[in-house]
């Protein structure tokens, strides 16, 4: 969900890519007329006698098993070995160079909070979906409320603090969330900067796995005519996903999972989204500031007094205006 006030729109980078198991060499294909060492030699077949022609039904009925076996051997001898299909080793989903391997399981998550400041506000709801990339399928999902004394953001997310304190097994939900996190290669959120800030603060666990932001990192197909930083609902509608609710954590996770199910080139989007990024400042005059805004740059965030955005080298080459590297001007992780 969009973080107009107190929540994040969701998404999420692989922490480990297991090496592929060594492919066993294909066993040698033996032609029917070849004999392997230590194999018992078959008896020499005598030249067959010419038999009168029979109709198919009569021949099947009257042929002996020996006749049928002999016919099969003769047919096999007549096959051109060059026409036999070759054995092909199909590519694995995670095969290829180590720096281009893709995540297999995504943990799509979203948070609802009582405010915008993680230092003083609280996370009141967690929603998460474990998504299998190759199968385009949801494996698990969970949603639970965390008890809070008050919720100033109730007009935004509709969650009453009193409801959050209603007895319910939120600890079990949190344990299941941690199990889903352990099974994931990559954490996905629609506003990573916002969502990531709540983890590592009690009772939520710290997340050390890589993140991918569907709002900032993924470059959605131009044919969708989306804004440079689209909302979850923008994405859902662009991919034909019905939008029925907003500002609840699991709802936004479901939207993103269904968007991924419909992506024709999800592998390519993830690969580009995982490319290293650095912070750049737009080198434009005040009169041309609209060009930076249209390209997804933000004023004063994170770079004070400038239009800036984190970009990959691929992104930089696609810009129509000059930029300069500004990574050294902000604290790491900002």
C-alpha positions as a Markdown table, in Angstrom:
| # | Residue | x | y | z |
|---|---|---|---|---|
| 1 | Unk | 0.0 | 0.0 | 0.0 |
| 2 | Unk | 1.2 | 3.5 | -0.6 |
| 3 | Unk | 2.8 | 5.2 | 2.3 |
| 4 | Unk | 0.7 | 8.3 | 2.3 |
| 5 | Unk | 1.0 | 8.3 | 6.1 |
| 6 | Unk | 1.7 | 5.1 | 7.9 |
| 7 | Unk | 2.4 | 2.1 | 5.8 |
| 8 | Unk | 4.4 | 0.6 | 3.0 |
| 9 | Unk | 3.4 | -0.8 | -0.4 |
| 10 | Unk | 5.4 | -4.0 | -0.6 |
| 11 | Unk | 8.1 | -6.1 | -2.1 |
| 12 | Unk | 11.7 | -7.7 | -1.9 |
| 13 | Unk | 17.6 | -10.1 | -2.9 |
| 14 | Unk | 19.0 | -13.4 | -2.6 |
| 15 | Unk | 21.0 | -14.3 | 0.4 |
| 16 | Unk | 22.4 | -17.5 | -0.9 |
| 17 | Unk | 22.4 | -19.2 | -4.2 |
| 18 | Unk | 23.1 | -23.0 | -3.8 |
| 19 | Unk | 25.5 | -24.3 | -6.3 |
| 20 | Unk | 24.0 | -26.6 | -8.8 |
| 21 | Unk | 24.6 | -30.3 | -8.4 |
| 22 | Unk | 27.1 | -31.7 | -10.8 |
| 23 | Unk | 25.3 | -33.1 | -13.9 |
| 24 | Unk | 25.8 | -36.8 | -14.2 |
| 25 | Unk | 27.2 | -37.7 | -17.7 |
| 26 | Unk | 24.5 | -39.1 | -19.9 |
| 27 | Unk | 24.9 | -42.9 | -20.3 |
| 28 | Unk | 26.1 | -43.9 | -23.7 |
| 29 | Unk | 23.2 | -44.7 | -26.1 |
| 30 | Unk | 23.7 | -48.2 | -27.4 |
| 31 | Unk | 22.3 | -49.0 | -30.9 |
| 32 | Unk | 20.3 | -52.2 | -31.2 |
| 33 | Unk | 23.0 | -53.8 | -33.4 |
| 34 | Unk | 25.9 | -53.1 | -31.0 |
| 35 | Unk | 27.2 | -55.6 | -28.4 |
| 36 | Unk | 28.8 | -54.4 | -25.2 |
| 37 | Unk | 31.8 | -56.1 | -23.6 |
| 38 | Unk | 31.0 | -59.1 | -21.5 |
| 39 | Unk | 27.6 | -59.3 | -23.1 |
| 40 | Unk | 26.5 | -62.7 | -24.3 |
| 41 | Unk | 26.5 | -62.9 | -28.1 |
| 42 | Unk | 23.1 | -63.7 | -29.6 |
| 43 | Unk | 22.7 | -66.7 | -31.8 |
| 44 | Unk | 23.5 | -66.0 | -35.5 |
| 45 | Unk | 20.2 | -65.4 | -37.2 |
| 46 | Unk | 19.7 | -67.5 | -40.4 |
| 47 | Unk | 18.5 | -65.8 | -43.5 |
| 48 | Unk | 14.8 | -65.7 | -43.3 |
| 49 | Unk | 12.6 | -67.6 | -45.7 |
| 50 | Unk | 10.3 | -65.7 | -48.0 |
| 51 | Unk | 6.7 | -66.0 | -46.7 |
| 52 | Unk | 3.5 | -65.3 | -48.6 |
| 53 | Unk | 2.1 | -61.8 | -48.1 |
| 54 | Unk | -0.6 | -61.5 | -45.4 |
| 55 | Unk | -3.1 | -58.8 | -44.6 |
| 56 | Unk | -2.3 | -56.9 | -41.4 |
| 57 | Unk | -4.9 | -58.6 | -39.3 |
| 58 | Unk | -4.0 | -62.1 | -40.5 |
| 59 | Unk | -0.2 | -61.5 | -40.0 |
| 60 | Unk | -0.7 | -60.3 | -36.4 |
| 61 | Unk | -2.9 | -63.3 | -35.7 |
| 62 | Unk | -0.7 | -66.0 | -37.3 |
| 63 | Unk | 2.8 | -64.6 | -36.5 |
| 64 | Unk | 4.8 | -66.4 | -33.8 |
| 65 | Unk | 6.7 | -64.5 | -31.1 |
| 66 | Unk | 9.9 | -65.5 | -32.7 |
| 67 | Unk | 8.7 | -63.9 | -36.0 |
| 68 | Unk | 7.8 | -60.7 | -34.3 |
| 69 | Unk | 11.2 | -60.5 | -32.4 |
| 70 | Unk | 13.0 | -61.1 | -35.7 |
| 71 | Unk | 11.0 | -58.4 | -37.4 |
| 72 | Unk | 11.8 | -55.9 | -34.6 |
| 73 | Unk | 15.5 | -56.6 | -34.9 |
| 74 | Unk | 15.4 | -56.1 | -38.6 |
| 75 | Unk | 13.5 | -52.8 | -38.3 |
| 76 | Unk | 16.0 | -51.5 | -35.7 |
| 77 | Unk | 18.9 | -52.3 | -38.0 |
| 78 | Unk | 17.3 | -50.2 | -40.7 |
| 79 | Unk | 17.1 | -47.0 | -38.6 |
| 80 | Unk | 19.6 | -44.3 | -39.5 |
| 81 | Unk | 21.4 | -43.5 | -36.2 |
| 82 | Unk | 21.8 | -39.9 | -37.2 |
| 83 | Unk | 18.1 | -39.4 | -37.0 |
| 84 | Unk | 17.9 | -40.5 | -33.3 |
| 85 | Unk | 17.2 | -37.6 | -30.9 |
| 86 | Unk | 20.1 | -36.4 | -28.9 |
| 87 | Unk | 20.1 | -36.1 | -25.1 |
| 88 | Unk | 19.8 | -32.4 | -24.0 |
| 89 | Unk | 20.7 | -31.1 | -20.6 |
| 90 | Unk | 17.9 | -28.6 | -19.8 |
| 91 | Unk | 19.0 | -25.4 | -18.0 |
| 92 | Unk | 18.2 | -25.2 | -14.3 |
| 93 | Unk | 16.3 | -22.1 | -13.1 |
| 94 | Unk | 19.4 | -21.1 | -11.0 |
| 95 | Unk | 22.0 | -22.1 | -13.5 |
| 96 | Unk | 24.4 | -19.7 | -15.1 |
| 97 | Unk | 27.2 | -17.4 | -13.9 |
| 98 | Unk | 27.1 | -16.8 | -10.1 |
| 99 | Unk | 26.5 | -13.1 | -10.5 |
| 100 | Unk | 23.4 | -13.7 | -12.7 |
| 101 | Unk | 21.6 | -16.4 | -10.7 |
| 102 | Unk | 18.1 | -15.6 | -9.8 |
| 103 | Unk | 16.2 | -16.1 | -6.6 |
| 104 | Unk | 13.9 | -19.0 | -6.4 |
| 105 | Unk | 11.6 | -18.0 | -3.5 |
| 106 | Unk | 10.5 | -14.4 | -2.7 |
| 107 | Unk | 9.1 | -13.3 | 0.6 |
| 108 | Unk | 6.7 | -10.5 | -0.3 |
| 109 | Unk | 6.0 | -8.5 | 2.8 |
| 110 | Unk | 4.1 | -5.4 | 3.9 |
| 111 | Unk | 3.7 | -3.5 | 7.2 |
| 112 | Unk | 1.0 | -1.3 | 8.7 |
| 113 | Unk | 2.2 | 1.1 | 11.3 |
| 114 | Unk | 1.0 | 3.6 | 13.9 |
| 115 | Unk | 3.2 | 6.4 | 12.4 |
| 116 | Unk | 6.0 | 7.1 | 10.0 |
| 117 | Unk | 8.9 | 7.2 | 12.5 |
| 118 | Unk | 10.2 | 3.7 | 13.4 |
| 119 | Unk | 12.1 | 5.2 | 16.4 |
| 120 | Unk | 8.9 | 6.2 | 18.2 |
| 121 | Unk | 6.0 | 4.5 | 16.4 |
| 122 | Unk | 5.1 | 0.8 | 16.2 |
| 123 | Unk | 4.3 | -1.8 | 13.6 |
| 124 | Unk | 0.7 | -2.9 | 14.1 |
| 125 | Unk | 0.4 | -5.5 | 11.3 |
| 126 | Unk | 2.5 | -7.8 | 9.2 |
| 127 | Unk | 1.5 | -9.5 | 6.0 |
| 128 | Unk | 3.7 | -11.8 | 4.0 |
| 129 | Unk | 3.5 | -14.2 | 1.0 |
| 130 | Unk | 6.1 | -16.8 | 0.1 |
| 131 | Unk | 6.2 | -16.9 | -3.7 |
| 132 | Unk | 7.9 | -19.4 | -6.0 |
| 133 | Unk | 9.4 | -17.7 | -9.0 |
| 134 | Unk | 9.7 | -20.6 | -11.5 |
| 135 | Unk | 6.3 | -22.0 | -10.7 |
| 136 | Unk | 4.6 | -18.5 | -10.5 |
| 137 | Unk | 2.8 | -19.8 | -7.4 |
| 138 | Unk | 2.1 | -18.8 | -3.8 |
| 139 | Unk | 3.5 | -21.3 | -1.4 |
| 140 | Unk | 2.5 | -19.8 | 2.0 |
| 141 | Unk | 1.0 | -16.7 | 3.4 |
| 142 | Unk | 0.5 | -15.1 | 6.9 |
| 143 | Unk | -1.0 | -12.0 | 8.4 |
| 144 | Unk | -1.3 | -11.0 | 12.1 |
| 145 | Unk | -1.8 | -8.0 | 14.3 |
| 146 | Unk | 0.8 | -6.8 | 16.9 |
| 147 | Unk | -0.6 | -5.4 | 20.1 |
| 148 | Unk | -0.4 | -1.6 | 20.4 |
| 149 | Unk | -1.6 | 0.8 | 23.0 |
| 150 | Unk | -2.8 | 3.4 | 20.5 |
| 151 | Unk | -2.9 | 3.9 | 16.7 |
| 152 | Unk | -2.9 | 7.5 | 15.4 |
| 153 | Unk | -2.9 | 6.0 | 11.9 |
| 154 | Unk | -6.3 | 4.3 | 12.4 |
| 155 | Unk | -8.0 | 6.7 | 9.9 |
| 156 | Unk | -5.5 | 5.5 | 7.3 |
| 157 | Unk | -5.2 | 1.7 | 7.9 |
| 158 | Unk | -8.5 | 1.2 | 9.7 |
| 159 | Unk | -6.9 | -0.9 | 12.5 |
| 160 | Unk | -8.2 | -0.1 | 16.0 |
| 161 | Unk | -5.6 | -0.3 | 18.8 |
| 162 | Unk | -8.3 | -2.1 | 20.9 |
| 163 | Unk | -8.7 | -4.8 | 18.2 |
| 164 | Unk | -4.9 | -5.3 | 18.1 |
| 165 | Unk | -5.0 | -6.1 | 21.8 |
| 166 | Unk | -7.7 | -8.7 | 21.4 |
| 167 | Unk | -6.3 | -12.1 | 22.5 |
| 168 | Unk | -5.0 | -13.9 | 19.5 |
| 169 | Unk | -2.0 | -16.1 | 18.7 |
| 170 | Unk | 0.2 | -13.4 | 17.2 |
| 171 | Unk | 3.4 | -15.0 | 18.6 |
| 172 | Unk | 2.6 | -18.2 | 16.5 |
| 173 | Unk | 2.1 | -16.0 | 13.5 |
| 174 | Unk | 5.4 | -14.3 | 14.1 |
| 175 | Unk | 7.1 | -17.7 | 14.4 |
| 176 | Unk | 5.6 | -18.8 | 11.1 |
| 177 | Unk | 6.7 | -15.5 | 9.5 |
| 178 | Unk | 10.3 | -16.2 | 10.6 |
| 179 | Unk | 10.0 | -19.7 | 9.1 |
| 180 | Unk | 8.9 | -18.2 | 5.8 |
| 181 | Unk | 11.8 | -15.7 | 6.0 |
| 182 | Unk | 14.3 | -18.5 | 6.5 |
| 183 | Unk | 12.9 | -20.3 | 3.4 |
| 184 | Unk | 13.2 | -17.2 | 1.1 |
| 185 | Unk | 16.1 | -16.1 | -1.0 |
| 186 | Unk | 15.0 | -12.5 | -1.4 |
| 187 | Unk | 12.7 | -10.1 | 0.5 |
| 188 | Unk | 10.4 | -8.0 | -1.6 |
| 189 | Unk | 8.5 | -4.8 | -0.6 |
| 190 | Unk | 7.0 | -1.9 | -2.4 |
| 191 | Unk | 8.8 | 0.7 | -0.3 |
| 192 | Unk | 11.8 | -1.1 | 1.1 |
| 193 | Unk | 13.2 | 2.0 | 2.8 |
| 194 | Unk | 10.0 | 2.3 | 4.9 |
| 195 | Unk | 9.3 | -1.4 | 5.6 |
| 196 | Unk | 12.9 | -2.4 | 6.4 |
| 197 | Unk | 13.1 | 0.2 | 9.2 |
| 198 | Unk | 10.7 | -1.7 | 11.4 |
| 199 | Unk | 12.6 | -4.9 | 11.5 |
| 200 | Unk | 15.2 | -5.5 | 14.2 |
| 201 | Unk | 12.9 | -3.7 | 16.7 |
| 202 | Unk | 11.1 | -5.8 | 19.2 |
| 203 | Unk | 9.3 | -8.0 | 18.6 |
| 204 | Unk | 10.2 | -8.1 | 14.9 |
| 205 | Unk | 13.4 | -10.0 | 13.9 |
| 206 | Unk | 16.3 | -8.3 | 12.1 |
| 207 | Unk | 16.4 | -9.2 | 8.4 |
| 208 | Unk | 19.9 | -9.7 | 6.9 |
| 209 | Unk | 18.7 | -11.1 | 3.6 |
| 210 | Unk | 18.8 | -8.9 | 0.5 |
| 211 | Unk | 15.8 | -6.7 | -0.4 |
| 212 | Unk | 14.2 | -5.7 | -3.7 |
| 213 | Unk | 11.9 | -2.7 | -4.0 |
| 214 | Unk | 9.2 | -3.0 | -6.6 |
| 215 | Unk | 8.7 | 0.7 | -6.5 |
| 216 | Unk | 12.3 | 1.8 | -6.9 |
| 217 | Unk | 14.3 | -1.1 | -8.3 |
| 218 | Unk | 12.2 | -2.7 | -10.9 |
| 219 | Unk | 11.7 | -1.0 | -14.2 |
| 220 | Unk | 8.3 | -2.1 | -15.4 |
| 221 | Unk | 7.6 | -2.4 | -19.1 |
| 222 | Unk | 7.1 | 0.9 | -20.9 |
| 223 | Unk | 4.0 | -0.5 | -22.6 |
| 224 | Unk | 2.2 | -0.3 | -19.2 |
| 225 | Unk | 2.5 | 3.5 | -19.2 |
| 226 | Unk | 3.2 | 3.5 | -15.4 |
| 227 | Unk | 4.7 | 6.3 | -13.4 |
| 228 | Unk | 8.4 | 5.9 | -12.7 |
| 229 | Unk | 7.5 | 5.0 | -9.1 |
| 230 | Unk | 4.1 | 3.3 | -9.4 |
| 231 | Unk | 1.8 | 2.4 | -6.4 |
| 232 | Unk | 0.8 | -1.2 | -5.8 |
| 233 | Unk | -2.7 | -0.4 | -7.0 |
| 234 | Unk | -1.2 | 1.1 | -10.2 |
| 235 | Unk | 0.7 | -2.2 | -10.8 |
| 236 | Unk | -2.3 | -4.3 | -10.0 |
| 237 | Unk | -4.6 | -2.5 | -12.4 |
| 238 | Unk | -1.9 | -2.4 | -15.2 |
| 239 | Unk | -1.7 | -6.2 | -15.0 |
| 240 | Unk | -5.5 | -6.8 | -14.8 |
| 241 | Unk | -5.6 | -7.6 | -11.1 |
| 242 | Unk | -8.9 | -6.6 | -9.4 |
| 243 | Unk | -8.4 | -4.0 | -6.7 |
| 244 | Unk | -10.9 | -4.5 | -3.9 |
| 245 | Unk | -9.2 | -3.0 | -0.8 |
| 246 | Unk | -6.3 | -0.9 | 0.4 |
| 247 | Unk | -4.2 | -0.1 | 3.5 |
| 248 | Unk | -4.0 | -3.7 | 4.9 |
| 249 | Unk | -0.8 | -5.6 | 4.8 |
| 250 | Unk | -1.8 | -9.0 | 3.3 |
| 251 | Unk | -3.9 | -7.3 | 0.7 |
| 252 | Unk | -1.0 | -5.5 | -0.9 |
| 253 | Unk | 1.1 | -8.7 | -0.7 |
| 254 | Unk | -1.6 | -10.5 | -2.6 |
| 255 | Unk | -1.7 | -7.8 | -5.3 |
| 256 | Unk | 2.0 | -8.1 | -5.8 |
| 257 | Unk | 2.0 | -11.9 | -5.9 |
| 258 | Unk | -0.8 | -11.7 | -8.6 |
| 259 | Unk | 1.2 | -9.2 | -10.6 |
| 260 | Unk | 4.2 | -11.5 | -10.5 |
| 261 | Unk | 2.0 | -14.4 | -11.7 |
| 262 | Unk | 1.1 | -12.3 | -14.7 |
| 263 | Unk | 4.6 | -11.0 | -15.6 |
| 264 | Unk | 5.7 | -12.3 | -18.9 |
| 265 | Unk | 9.4 | -11.7 | -18.2 |
| 266 | Unk | 9.5 | -11.9 | -14.4 |
| 267 | Unk | 13.0 | -13.4 | -14.6 |
| 268 | Unk | 14.3 | -10.4 | -16.6 |
| 269 | Unk | 12.7 | -7.9 | -14.3 |
| 270 | Unk | 14.2 | -9.5 | -11.2 |
| 271 | Unk | 17.6 | -9.7 | -12.9 |
| 272 | Unk | 17.7 | -6.0 | -13.7 |
| 273 | Unk | 16.2 | -5.1 | -10.4 |
| 274 | Unk | 19.0 | -6.9 | -8.5 |
| 275 | Unk | 21.8 | -4.9 | -10.4 |
| 276 | Unk | 23.9 | -2.8 | -8.0 |
| 277 | Unk | 22.7 | 0.8 | -7.5 |
| 278 | Unk | 24.3 | 4.0 | -6.5 |
| 279 | Unk | 22.8 | 7.4 | -5.6 |
| 280 | Unk | 22.9 | 10.0 | -8.4 |
| 281 | Unk | 22.0 | 13.7 | -8.4 |
| 282 | Unk | 20.2 | 15.2 | -11.4 |
| 283 | Unk | 22.2 | 18.0 | -13.1 |
| 284 | Unk | 19.3 | 20.1 | -14.2 |
| 285 | Unk | 18.3 | 23.8 | -13.9 |
| 286 | Unk | 15.3 | 24.9 | -11.8 |
| 287 | Unk | 13.3 | 25.4 | -15.0 |
| 288 | Unk | 14.0 | 21.7 | -16.0 |
| 289 | Unk | 13.3 | 20.2 | -12.6 |
| 290 | Unk | 10.2 | 18.5 | -14.1 |
| 291 | Unk | 12.4 | 16.2 | -16.1 |
| 292 | Unk | 14.0 | 14.8 | -12.9 |
| 293 | Unk | 10.6 | 14.4 | -11.3 |
| 294 | Unk | 9.2 | 12.5 | -14.3 |
| 295 | Unk | 12.2 | 10.2 | -14.2 |
| 296 | Unk | 11.4 | 9.2 | -10.6 |
| 297 | Unk | 14.0 | 11.5 | -8.8 |
| 298 | Unk | 12.9 | 12.9 | -5.5 |
| 299 | Unk | 13.6 | 16.4 | -4.1 |
| 300 | Unk | 15.4 | 16.6 | -0.7 |
| 301 | Unk | 15.3 | 12.7 | -0.3 |
| 302 | Unk | 17.7 | 11.3 | 0.5 |
| 303 | Unk | 20.0 | 14.1 | -0.7 |
| 304 | Unk | 19.3 | 17.5 | 0.8 |
| 305 | Unk | 18.7 | 20.3 | -1.7 |
| 306 | Unk | 18.8 | 18.1 | -4.8 |
| 307 | Unk | 16.8 | 15.8 | -7.0 |
| 308 | Unk | 18.3 | 12.3 | -6.5 |
| 309 | Unk | 17.6 | 8.7 | -7.1 |
| 310 | Unk | 19.4 | 5.3 | -6.8 |
| 311 | Unk | 20.2 | 4.0 | -10.3 |
| 312 | Unk | 22.0 | 1.1 | -11.9 |
| 313 | Unk | 24.5 | 1.7 | -14.7 |
| 314 | Unk | 21.8 | 0.4 | -17.1 |
| 315 | Unk | 19.4 | 3.1 | -15.7 |
| 316 | Unk | 22.0 | 5.9 | -16.1 |
| 317 | Unk | 22.5 | 5.1 | -19.8 |
| 318 | Unk | 18.8 | 5.4 | -20.4 |
| 319 | Unk | 18.5 | 8.9 | -18.9 |
| 320 | Unk | 18.0 | 11.9 | -21.2 |
| 321 | Unk | 19.8 | 14.4 | -18.9 |
| 322 | Unk | 23.2 | 14.5 | -17.1 |
| 323 | Unk | 23.6 | 13.1 | -13.6 |
| 324 | Unk | 26.5 | 12.9 | -11.1 |
| 325 | Unk | 27.4 | 10.3 | -8.5 |
| 326 | Unk | 26.4 | 11.4 | -5.0 |
| 327 | Unk | 26.8 | 8.2 | -2.9 |
| 328 | Unk | 29.6 | 9.7 | -0.8 |
| 329 | Unk | 27.3 | 12.6 | 0.3 |
| 330 | Unk | 24.9 | 10.4 | 2.4 |
| 331 | Unk | 25.4 | 7.9 | 5.2 |
| 332 | Unk | 25.6 | 4.2 | 4.2 |
| 333 | Unk | 22.2 | 2.5 | 4.1 |
| 334 | Unk | 20.3 | 5.8 | 3.5 |
